[in-house]
Amino acid sequence: MLTRTALLYLARQEKLKDIATRFRTFRKITARFIAGETIDEAVAAIKDLNARGCSASFDHLNESVSSVAETEGEVREYLNVLAKIDEAGINSNVSIKLTQFGLEIDPELTYQNARRVVADAARRGNFVRVDMEGSAVTQMTIDIFKRLRSEFGLNDVGIVVQSYLYRTEEDARDLLKIPARIRLCKGAYDEPASVAYPEKKDVDDNYVRVMKLLLASGTYHGIATHDPKMIDATIDFAQKHSISKEAFEFQMLYGIRRDLQEQLARDGYNMRVYVPYGKHWYPYFMRRLAERPANVWFVMKNLWK
């Protein structure tokens, strides 16, 4: 069985996408985790999610942005997404990765690009989540988010923190002072032990600590997990402290634990599903495999059917 480290290495080898997609079954399996390569395919997926009681967040996949012109293309894509949301009447916000907007080229360019998207979302009464990426850009991401938050409202723009990083509890406390709407997740990048907890138990313990901080803050946050233990811990804490189901939302990724997504929605919890789409889906798909060994087994089993 491939290790998590090996899968994360393969995620960085996008040239392997062409080889992998020669297998018809592989292409079919990716559809479980990727809504499609076009906006219209993602809209159709979100309509289905809405019908099942879940809201959504668009996530345009592209991790190979290396020029100013490409960043402009990403901005246009997200402006189009926001227009499509209104046009289709679907319940969805958007998620952006700052490396798509030029973070590895010029932080000021990145800020200006992100600002255009947040401004358009705010005008439409929508919301933009600034995703967190690898630890090398954590501080820059937080800095740009703070600039955006200083200009826009609490319900216009939010951010993500990752429980596998040592710094996250302190970051969460700092962001809550603004305040900020935060999405808490475990993290999916290959990080060294110098910056991230190497053991799952420590990642989980930190997740629960930060979850409690968020829910107790009185601000609307996203608790992003597919782990039943983390979900149970969240529900238990909310019930013990009389925090209503409407005061926060659970979040999951498209195609993962669909049964649990629908069950939480039926139980009256706000459930948001992140819906990734786009031509550059390969790195994202490989990270999803790295997160859960069961995902690897699912793929391998079906490849040989």
C-alpha positions in Angstrom: 0.0 0.0 0.0 1.3 3.5 -0.9 2.2 5.6 2.1 0.8 9.1 2.8 4.2 10.6 2.0 4.4 8.7 -1.3 1.0 9.9 -2.3 1.7 13.5 -1.4 4.9 13.2 -3.6 2.8 11.9 -6.5 0.4 14.8 -6.0 3.2 17.1 -7.0 3.8 15.1 -10.2 0.9 16.5 -12.3 2.6 15.1 -15.5 1.4 11.7 -14.3 -2.2 12.8 -14.8 -2.0 12.0 -18.5 -0.9 8.5 -17.8 -3.5 7.9 -15.1 -6.4 9.2 -17.2 -5.7 6.5 -19.9 -7.4 4.1 -17.5 -11.2 4.5 -18.0 -11.9 3.2 -14.5 -9.5 5.8 -13.0 -11.4 8.6 -14.8 -14.6 7.2 -13.5 -13.3 7.1 -9.9 -12.1 10.7 -10.0 -15.7 11.7 -10.6 -16.4 10.7 -7.0 -14.2 13.5 -5.7 -14.2 16.0 -8.6 -17.5 17.6 -9.8 -16.1 18.1 -13.3 -13.8 20.2 -15.4 -16.3 23.1 -16.1 -18.4 25.5 -14.1 -21.6 24.1 -15.5 -20.7 20.6 -14.3 -20.1 22.0 -10.8 -23.4 23.9 -10.9 -25.2 20.7 -11.6 -23.5 18.9 -8.7 -24.4 21.8 -6.4 -28.0 21.7 -7.4 -28.1 18.1 -6.4 -26.4 18.9 -3.1 -28.9 21.6 -2.4 -31.8 19.2 -3.1 -30.3 17.0 -0.4 -30.2 19.7 2.2 -26.6 20.8 1.8 -25.1 24.1 0.9 -21.8 24.3 -1.1 -18.6 26.1 -1.8 -17.1 26.4 -5.3 -13.4 25.5 -5.4 -11.7 26.0 -8.8 -8.7 23.7 -8.9 -5.4 25.2 -10.2 -2.1 24.8 -8.5 0.2 25.6 -11.4 -0.2 29.4 -11.7 3.1 30.9 -12.6 2.4 34.1 -14.5 0.4 37.4 -14.0 -1.7 36.5 -17.0 -2.8 33.2 -15.4 -3.7 35.0 -12.1 -6.0 37.2 -14.2 -7.6 34.1 -15.6 -8.3 32.9 -12.1 -9.9 36.2 -11.1 -12.2 36.0 -14.2 -13.1 32.4 -13.4 -14.2 33.3 -9.9 -16.1 36.4 -11.0 -17.9 34.1 -13.5 -18.6 31.6 -10.7 -20.2 34.3 -8.5 -22.4 35.4 -11.5 -23.3 31.7 -12.1 -24.4 31.3 -8.5 -26.8 34.1 -8.8 -28.0 33.0 -12.3 -28.6 29.4 -11.2 -30.1 30.4 -7.8 -28.0 27.9 -5.9 -26.9 28.0 -2.3 -23.1 28.3 -2.5 -20.2 30.5 -1.7 -16.7 30.3 -3.0 -13.3 29.3 -1.8 -10.0 30.7 -3.1 -6.4 29.7 -2.8 -4.0 32.6 -2.8 -1.3 30.8 -4.8 -3.8 30.9 -7.7 -3.9 34.6 -7.4 -0.2 35.1 -7.5 1.1 34.5 -3.9 4.3 33.0 -5.2 4.8 35.9 -7.7 3.9 39.0 -5.8 1.9 39.3 -2.5 0.5 42.8 -3.5 -0.7 41.4 -6.8 -2.4 38.6 -4.8 -4.1 41.0 -2.5 -5.4 43.1 -5.4 -6.7 40.0 -7.2 -8.4 38.6 -4.1 -9.9 42.0 -3.3 -11.6 42.0 -6.7 -13.3 38.7 -6.0 -14.3 39.6 -2.4 -15.7 43.0 -3.5 -17.8 41.3 -6.1 -19.0 38.7 -3.6 -19.9 41.4 -1.1 -21.8 43.3 -3.7 -23.8 40.1 -4.4 -24.3 39.3 -0.7 -22.1 36.2 -1.0 -19.0 35.1 0.9 -15.4 34.2 0.1 -13.3 31.7 2.1 -9.6 32.2 1.8 -8.2 28.6 1.9 -5.0 27.7 3.8 -2.2 25.9 1.9 1.3 24.7 2.8 3.1 26.1 5.9 5.5 28.1 3.7 2.7 30.5 2.9 0.7 30.4 6.1 1.8 33.8 7.4 1.4 35.5 4.1 -2.1 34.1 3.7 -3.1 35.3 7.2 -1.6 38.8 6.4 -3.5 39.1 3.2 -6.7 37.9 4.9 -6.3 40.5 7.6 -6.0 43.2 5.0 -9.2 42.0 3.3 -11.0 41.7 6.6 -10.1 45.3 7.5 -11.9 46.4 4.3 -14.8 44.0 4.2 -17.4 42.7 6.7 -17.4 39.6 8.9 -19.8 37.9 6.5 -17.9 38.9 3.3 -14.6 37.0 3.8 -13.3 34.2 6.1 -10.2 32.1 6.5 -9.0 28.5 7.2 -6.8 27.1 10.0 -5.2 23.6 10.1 -5.0 21.7 13.3 -1.8 19.8 12.3 0.3 23.0 12.7 1.7 23.8 16.1 0.9 27.5 15.5 -2.8 27.1 14.9 -4.3 27.5 18.3 -2.4 30.9 18.7 -3.5 31.9 15.2 -7.1 31.1 16.0 -7.0 33.1 19.2 -5.5 36.0 17.2 -8.1 35.8 14.4 -11.0 35.6 16.8 -10.1 39.0 18.2 -10.8 40.7 14.8 -13.2 38.8 14.7 -13.1 36.4 11.7 -15.1 33.5 10.4 -12.9 30.5 10.5 -12.9 27.1 8.9 -11.1 24.5 11.0 -9.7 21.5 9.2 -6.9 19.0 9.9 -4.6 19.8 7.0 -3.6 17.9 3.9 0.0 19.0 3.0 3.2 17.2 3.6 4.7 19.1 6.5 7.9 18.5 8.5 7.8 17.7 12.2 9.4 21.1 12.9 6.1 22.8 12.1 3.4 20.2 12.3 2.3 17.4 14.7 3.6 14.1 13.3 1.1 12.0 15.3 -2.6 11.8 14.5 -3.6 11.8 18.2 -1.9 15.2 18.6 -3.5 16.6 15.5 -6.9 15.4 16.8 -6.3 16.8 20.3 -5.4 20.2 18.8 -8.5 20.0 16.5 -10.7 19.6 19.5 -9.0 22.4 21.4 -9.4 24.9 18.5 -13.0 23.7 17.8 -14.0 24.6 21.4 -12.4 28.0 21.0 -14.4 28.6 17.8 -17.8 27.4 19.0 -17.4 29.4 22.3 -16.6 32.6 20.4 -20.2 33.4 19.3 -19.0 33.8 15.6 -20.3 31.5 12.9 -17.6 29.1 12.0 -17.1 26.0 9.8 -16.1 22.7 11.4 -14.6 20.8 8.6 -14.1 17.1 9.2 -15.1 13.6 8.0 -13.9 12.0 11.3 -16.9 10.8 13.3 -14.9 11.3 16.5 -14.4 15.0 15.7 -18.0 15.3 14.8 -19.2 13.7 18.0 -16.8 15.9 20.0 -18.3 19.0 18.3 -21.9 18.0 18.9 -21.2 17.1 22.5 -19.5 20.4 23.2 -22.3 22.4 21.5 -25.0 20.5 23.4 -23.2 20.9 26.8 -22.8 24.7 26.2 -26.3 25.3 24.7 -24.8 26.3 21.4 -27.5 25.9 18.8 -27.3 23.9 15.5 -27.7 27.2 13.6 -24.6 28.8 15.3 -22.0 26.9 13.2 -21.8 24.5 10.2 -20.2 21.2 9.5 -18.1 21.1 6.2 -17.0 18.2 4.2 -15.4 17.5 0.8 -17.4 16.5 -2.3 -17.7 12.7 -2.6 -16.4 11.9 0.9 -18.7 10.4 3.5 -21.9 11.4 1.6 -23.9 9.3 3.9 -22.7 11.3 6.9 -23.3 14.6 5.0 -26.9 13.7 4.4 -27.4 12.4 8.0 -26.1 15.6 9.5 -28.4 17.7 7.3 -31.4 15.5 8.2 -30.4 16.0 11.9 -30.8 19.7 11.4 -27.2 20.8 11.3 -25.9 23.2 8.6 -23.9 21.1 6.2 -21.6 22.7 3.6 -19.9 20.6 0.9 -16.7 21.9 -0.9 -17.2 21.2 -4.6 -13.9 21.2 -6.5 -13.8 21.4 -10.3 -11.4 22.3 -13.1 -8.8 20.8 -15.4 -6.1 20.8 -12.8 -7.7 18.2 -10.6 -4.8 15.7 -10.3 -2.9 17.2 -7.3 -6.2 17.6 -5.3 -7.3 14.1 -6.1 -4.0 12.6 -4.9 -4.1 14.5 -1.6 -7.6 13.1 -1.0 -6.2 9.6 -1.4 -3.3 10.5 1.0 -5.7 11.6 3.7 -7.5 8.2 4.1 -6.0 4.8 3.4 -9.6 3.6 2.7 -9.6 6.0 -0.3 -6.5 4.3 -1.8 -8.1 0.8 -1.3 -11.3 2.1 -3.0 -9.3 3.2 -6.0 -7.1 0.1 -6.3 -10.1 -2.2 -5.9 -12.0 -0.5 -8.6 -9.1 -0.2 -11.0 -8.8 -3.9 -11.3 -12.5 -4.6 -11.7 
